[in-house]
């Protein structure tokens, strides 16, 4: 489909990883600034409300990541721009039809969240703008990823976060407080969806060709794996809102946000790996290269968490978040383990429909049980999160190794 698609697998992995690491981490840096600004402008209690809603978005992003992963594999294997055009048009129609039912479900669920997590219901209604980024945006981003248009994909992430930062800071400064921050999140995702059509406009010139329809046979394992990963690394922030007072939960949210920077910062490597491994003659070699790049990225981040946690928290949130420094290293270790687990799971999905995928969600129940038992203090809670992620890595390694041949998605 492009000159990049004919690069040797490891060359494409290095080039794609580098391009996405630069652009996506610019977006992550802006995302970090957004949280820094919101933490300072809203204070611990107000920031805790925003963090809880963002954790809900991370959980809802199960749908977004699943759609993007499925579309990336089918776009990578499409073989011609005409087939990609047909795949994109059909997928957008299906996503549009799914938006209203998802909106209705969110507005119902928000009633329970208002009581459980002490989130005002009007904020949850405003937050529903974000559903554009859950259903529609991942269709376009999945096609960009599968077609290896990594530069355009990374720039779209930068534009999304830039809009969020600018609108959020302005709205809170005008006195709209949490409502301004939440509205900025939703509007930024709507803007990113609109802008994602620009790098795909050349597909309109390609004559439409029959394209393979994404299969539920493949989509269900992708959904199960994605849901398990995203719920697993978001559940601790949601439960912290229930276990700890608002100010203490806000401090945990800052430490968790900094730790999630490790996972989000290295995720471009797995995004580049996925379409390349889907087509590679030797996918194990692609995985080995991806894990080596991950190791080179994770080591300095963990060293900083170990050596200067107080300084990192102070830079991120200023005074009033001292308890966050004590849990930064165990949370950083937890998200480093998750980064490796995510690479193993996505590599297996790149090969086709894996076996034993339905057992993975049981790991979320184990994490829930552990956090219900160990939340006597923030430190105990953080170490329980780290231990759960160690177990998750062991299970991911077994999943990636598999038992028997890969069951490919139907052609």
N, C-alpha and C positions, 0 to 999 in steps of 0.2 A: 504493500500500500504506500510505502514511502521509502526514501533512501535509508532512513534510520532502521526500518524493519529488516534491511538486509545486512546490518552490522553483525559481526560475530556476537554470540550471546553474552560473553563476559564484557566485550567492549560496549555493547548496548547497555548492559547493567551498570557499568561504571559511568558511562556518559549520562544515562537517564537518571541514575542515583544522584550524580553531582548536580545536574540541572534542577531536579526536584528538591534536593537538600538545600540548595541556595534559595530558590523561590519560596518553597514552603516554610523554610525557617525564617525568611523575612516576614512571612505571614505570622509565624509563631511569635516572632519578636514583637510585632504589632499587637498580637493577641495578649502577650505578656504586658505590654504597656496599657492595653485596655483594662486588664484586671488590676494593674497597679493604680491606674487613675480611679477606677471604680471603688477600690478598697479605701483609698484616701478620701474620696469625695462622699462616699456613702457611710463610712464607719463600719465597725465589725458586724453590728446587727443587720443593717441594710445590705451590706455586701453578702452576708449569709443567706438572705432571701434570694438575691440574684444568683449566687452559687448553687442554691438548691434547684432553681429553675433551669440553670445551665446543665446540672446533672440530669434533670429530666430530659433535656435535649440530647444529651449524650446517650441516654437509654433509647430515645426515639430514633437516634441515628443508627440503631440496629437496622431499621428499614433502609435508610439512606446508604449505608455501607454495603448492605446486601445487594441492593439494586445496582450500585456502582460496580461491585465485584462481578456480578453476573454479566452486566453489559460489557465490562472490560474484556472478559473472556470471549464472549461472542463477537465483539468488534475485532479483537485480535485475530480471530479465526475466520473472519468474513471473507477476506481474500480480494475484495474490490470495493471502490468507493460507492458504487451503485448499491451493493448489498448493505453497506454501512448506512447509506441514506434510508433505505427501507426499514432497517432495524431501528434507527433513531425515530423515524416518524411513527411507527407502530408503538414503540415503547412510550413515547410522549403521550399518545392518546390513552394508553392504558393507565399511565400515571395520573393523568388529569381526572379520569373516572374514579380513581381511588382516593382523591383528595377530600371530597366531601364526607364520606364515611369515616375517614381518619379524624377529620375535624370534629365530628359528632362524638366520637369515642373520647377524644381528648377533653372536650368540654364536660363530659360526664365524669371522667377520671379526676378532673381538677377539683370537683366537689370533695372527694375523699382526701386529696392532697392538701386542700385548704385546712382540714382538721388535723391531719397527721403531721404535716410539716410546717403548719402555721404560715401558709402562703396565702395572701389575700386573693380571693377569687377574681376580682377585676384584673389583677396582674396576669393570672393564668389565661384569661380571655385575650388580653393584649398579646400574650406570648404565642397565641395560635398563629400569628403571622409567620412564625418560624417553620410552620408545616410546609411552606413552599420549598424550603431547603431539605425537608425530609423526604418528599415524594418526587418533586419535579427536577430539582437541580442535579441529583445524582445520575439521572439518565444522561444528561449532556456530559457530565464529568466522567462517567463510565466510558462513553464513546471516545472522549479525548484520551483517556488512559489506555484503552485497548488499541487505539490507533497510534499510540506512542507519541502523541503530541504533548510531551511532558512540559515544555515551556509554557504553552497556552494553559495547561491545567494548573501549573504553579502560579501563573499570573492571576488566574481567576481566584485562587485562595487569597492572594495579596489584596486584590480589589475588595473582596468580601470583608476582610478584617479592617481595611482602611476605612471603608464606609461605616462599619460598626464603631470604630474608635472615634471618628469625627462626629458622627451623630450622637453617640452616647455622651461624650464629654460636653457637647453643646447643650443637650437636653437636660443633663443633671445640673449644669451651671445655671440654666434658666429656672431651676427650682422644681423640676419634674421628678427628681429623685429616682426611686426604683422604677417607676413607670417609664421615665426617659431612657434608662439603661435597657430595660426589657424591650421597649419599642425599637430601639436601635438595633438590637440583635435580630429581630424579625425583619426589619426593613433591609438590613445588610444582606440577608439570605435571598430576599426577593430581587435585590439589585444584582447579586451574583448570578442568579438564574437568567435574568435578562441579558447580562453581558456575556454569558457562556455561549450564546448563539453566534457571536462574532467570529471566533476561530473555526466554526463549523459551516460558515456560509458557503464555502466552496463545494460542499456536498450537493447543493441545489443544482449545480451544473452537471452532476453525474446522472446519467440515465438510471432510473430505478431498476433494480434487479431483485428477483425473489431472494429473500434472506431467511436463514434458519431462525425459527422462533425460540426465544428463551424458554427452557423447559422447567416445569415444576420439579421434575426428577433431579435436576441439578440445583434449582433454586432453593429447595428445602434444606439440603445440607449447608448451603451457603448461609441461609438465614439462621440455622441452628448454631453454626460456628461463630458467626458475627455477633449474634445475640449473647452467646456465652461470654465472649471476650469483652464486649462493651458493658454488659451488666456487671460483670466481675470487677472491672476497674472503676465503675461508677457507684456501686452499691455502698461502699464505705462512707462516701460523702453524704448520701441520702440518710443512712442510718445514724450518722453523727448528729444530724439535725434532730433526731428523735432521742438520742442517748444523752446529749450534752446541752448545757445552757446555750442560748443563741450566740453570745460573745465567744465562748470557747469553741463552739462549732464553726464560727467564722475563722478562728485561728487555725483550726484543722483544715478548713477549706483552702487557706493560703498555702499550707504545707503540701496539701494534695495537689493543688494547681501547679506548684513548682515541680513536684515529682512527675506529674503527667507531662511536663515539658520534655522529659526524657523519652517517653513513648511517642509523643506527637512529633518530636524532633527527629526521631529515627524512622518514623513511618514512611517517609518518602522512599527509603531503600526497599521496603516490601512492596510499595506501589509500583516501582520500576521493575522489581523482580517478577511480579505476577504475570504480566502479558508476555514477558520474555521466556519464562519457564513454560508457559502454555504452549509455545511453539518450538522450544529447544529440543534437539536430539538427545542431549545429555542434561536433563533437568537437575540432577544431583549436583552437577558442577555449578550450576547457577545458584543453588541453595548454599553451597559452600562459600561462594563468592559473597553472597548477601550476608551470611553470618560473620564473615571476616570484616566486612565494612561496618556491621553493627558493633562488633567488639571494639573497633577503633573509635567509634562515636561514644560508646557507653563508658569507657574507662575514665576519660577526663571529667565527664559529668559527675560520676560517683566520687571522684577525688575531690571535686569542689564541694559536694554535699558533705563530705566527711571533714574537710579542713576548715571551711568558712560558712557553716550553716547560719550563724547569727547575722553575718553580713548579707547573705543572700536574702534572708527574710526581711532585714531592714530596708534593703534596696527595693524589694517587692512591695512592701506594705507600710513601711515606716514604723513608728512607735505604736505600742498597743498590741503587737502580735508575737510577743516573746515566747510563748509556749510552742509556737510553730517550729522553732529551730530545733527543739528536742526530738521531734519526730520526723525531721526532714530526711535523715539518712535511711532509716528503715523503709520509709515510703519510696525513696529513690531506688533502693534495692528492689522493692516490690515491682515498681514499674519497669525497671531494667529486665527483670525476669519476664514480665509480660511482653516486652518488646521482642524477646527471643521466641517466646511462645507464639506470638502473633505471626512471626515469620515462618515458623514451622507449619502452622495451620494453613496459612494462605498458600504456601508452597504445595501442600497436599491438595488443596482445592484447585490449584492451577493445573493439576494433572487430570482432573475429572472428578466424578462423584466418589467420595471416599467411603470406606466402610466404617461402621460403628459410630457414625456422627451423632446419632440420637442419644448416646450416653454422655456426651460432653456437658449438657446443661445440668447434670447432677452435681457438677463442681460448684455451681452457684449455690445450691442448697447446702453444701459443705461449708462454703464461705459464710453464708447466713448463720449457720449454727455456731461457727467459731466466733463471729462478731457478737452474737447474742450472749456468749459465755464470757468473752474477754473484752470488756469495755469499762473496767474499773477506773482507768485513767487514759489520757491521750496516748501516753507512751505504750501501755499495754495493748491498746487498740491498734496502734501502728505496727507493732511487732506481730500481732495476729494477722494483719493484712499481709505482711511480708511472708509469713509462714504459708499462708493460703496460696500466695503466688508461686512459692516454691513447689507446692503440690501441683499447681496448674501447669507448670513447666514440665514436670515429670509426665503428666497425662498427655500433654501436647506432643512430647517426644514419642510416646507410644502410638499416638494417633497418626503422626507423620510417618512412622515406620510402617504402620499398617500390618495387616495379616492377609496375605493373598494379593492378587493383582488389583490394580486400580480399575474401578468400574467407570468407563468414560461416559460423559454426557452424550445423549443420543444425537446423532448427526442429522 
